């Protein structure tokens, strides 16, 4: 079992860019684009407890802001156990993190994110 603590330094800028683009899209009122970037941040941050939990908190807030009861209720258990599963290395790889997908289902990782993850994890 692999215990994860910190996101690799090479990966952090890509994670932050997804979060920044999420915030920019929210400010513009482009909810669909904002959500896509939260999902991408989730894929990048999922193996790391702090980043994983932070994305689920943002997803919860997104649910509150959009008055989406399904998202609000779906994010609560993810917030409670997501970071623990990251720390223990027991995540469904590629899962986008929203209440619209099963929480334990692995999903394909977009090819651009695969490349980013592979490069960030080489020569740690």
C-alpha positions as CSV (number, residue, x, y, z in Angstrom):
1,X,0.0,0.0,0.0
2,X,1.4,3.4,-1.0
3,X,0.8,6.2,1.5
4,X,0.6,9.6,-0.2
5,X,1.3,12.9,1.5
6,X,2.4,15.7,-0.8
7,X,1.7,16.5,-4.4
8,X,4.9,16.5,-6.5
9,X,6.2,20.0,-7.1
10,X,6.1,19.4,-10.9
11,X,2.4,18.6,-10.7
12,X,1.3,21.5,-8.5
13,X,1.3,24.3,-11.2
14,X,-1.1,22.2,-13.3
15,X,-3.4,21.6,-10.4
16,X,-3.4,25.3,-9.5
17,X,-4.1,26.3,-13.1
18,X,-7.2,24.1,-13.1
19,X,-8.3,25.7,-9.8
20,X,-7.6,29.2,-11.2
21,X,-9.5,28.5,-14.4
22,X,-12.4,27.2,-12.3
23,X,-12.5,30.5,-10.3
24,X,-12.2,32.6,-13.5
25,X,-15.1,30.7,-15.1
26,X,-17.2,31.1,-12.0
27,X,-16.6,34.9,-12.1
28,X,-17.7,34.9,-15.7
29,X,-20.8,32.9,-14.8
30,X,-19.7,30.0,-17.1
31,X,-20.8,27.2,-14.8
32,X,-20.3,24.4,-17.3
33,X,-16.7,25.4,-18.0
34,X,-16.1,25.9,-14.3
35,X,-17.2,22.4,-13.5
36,X,-15.0,20.8,-16.2
37,X,-12.0,22.5,-14.5
38,X,-13.0,21.2,-11.1
39,X,-13.2,17.7,-12.5
40,X,-9.8,18.1,-14.0
41,X,-8.4,19.4,-10.7
42,X,-10.0,16.4,-9.0
43,X,-8.2,14.0,-11.4
44,X,-4.8,15.7,-10.8
45,X,-5.3,16.1,-7.0
46,X,-7.1,12.8,-6.2
47,X,-3.9,10.9,-5.1
48,X,-3.0,13.6,-2.5
49,X,-5.1,14.1,0.6
50,X,-5.1,17.9,0.9
51,X,-5.7,18.6,-2.8
52,X,-8.3,15.9,-3.0
53,X,-10.2,17.2,0.0
54,X,-9.9,20.8,-1.3
55,X,-11.5,20.0,-4.6
56,X,-14.4,18.2,-2.9
57,X,-15.0,21.2,-0.8
58,X,-15.0,23.4,-3.9
59,X,-17.5,20.9,-5.5
60,X,-19.7,21.2,-2.4
61,X,-19.6,25.0,-2.6
62,X,-20.4,24.7,-6.3
63,X,-23.5,22.6,-5.4
64,X,-24.5,25.3,-2.9
65,X,-24.0,28.2,-5.3
66,X,-26.0,26.4,-8.0
67,X,-28.6,25.1,-5.5
68,X,-27.9,21.5,-6.7
69,X,-29.1,19.3,-3.9
70,X,-27.8,16.1,-5.5
71,X,-24.3,17.6,-5.6
72,X,-24.4,18.9,-2.1
73,X,-25.5,15.6,-0.6
74,X,-23.1,13.7,-2.9
75,X,-20.1,15.7,-1.8
76,X,-20.5,15.3,1.9
77,X,-19.4,11.6,2.1
78,X,-16.7,12.4,-0.5
79,X,-15.4,15.2,1.8
80,X,-15.4,12.8,4.8
81,X,-13.4,9.9,3.2
82,X,-11.7,11.3,0.1
83,X,-8.6,12.5,1.8
84,X,-8.2,9.3,3.8
85,X,-8.5,7.2,0.6
86,X,-5.9,9.4,-1.0
87,X,-3.5,9.0,1.9
88,X,-4.0,5.2,1.8
89,X,-3.5,5.1,-2.0
90,X,-7.0,3.5,-2.5
91,X,-8.6,5.8,-5.1
92,X,-10.7,5.1,-8.2
93,X,-8.1,6.5,-10.7
94,X,-9.5,9.0,-13.1
95,X,-12.8,9.5,-11.3
96,X,-14.0,13.1,-11.9
97,X,-15.4,13.5,-8.3
98,X,-18.9,14.8,-8.9
99,X,-22.1,13.4,-7.6
100,X,-23.0,12.6,-11.2
101,X,-20.5,9.6,-11.2
102,X,-20.3,6.6,-8.8
103,X,-17.7,7.4,-6.1
104,X,-15.8,4.2,-6.5
105,X,-15.7,4.0,-10.3
106,X,-12.4,4.3,-12.1
107,X,-12.6,6.3,-15.3
108,X,-10.3,7.0,-18.2
109,X,-7.9,9.9,-17.7
110,X,-7.9,12.5,-20.5
111,X,-4.7,12.1,-22.6
112,X,-3.4,15.6,-21.8
113,X,-3.7,14.9,-18.1
114,X,-2.0,11.5,-18.5
115,X,0.9,13.3,-20.0
116,X,1.1,15.8,-17.2
117,X,0.8,13.2,-14.5
118,X,3.5,11.0,-16.2
119,X,5.9,13.9,-16.6
120,X,5.3,15.1,-13.0
121,X,6.0,11.7,-11.5
122,X,9.2,11.1,-13.5
123,X,12.4,11.9,-11.6
124,X,10.6,13.0,-8.5
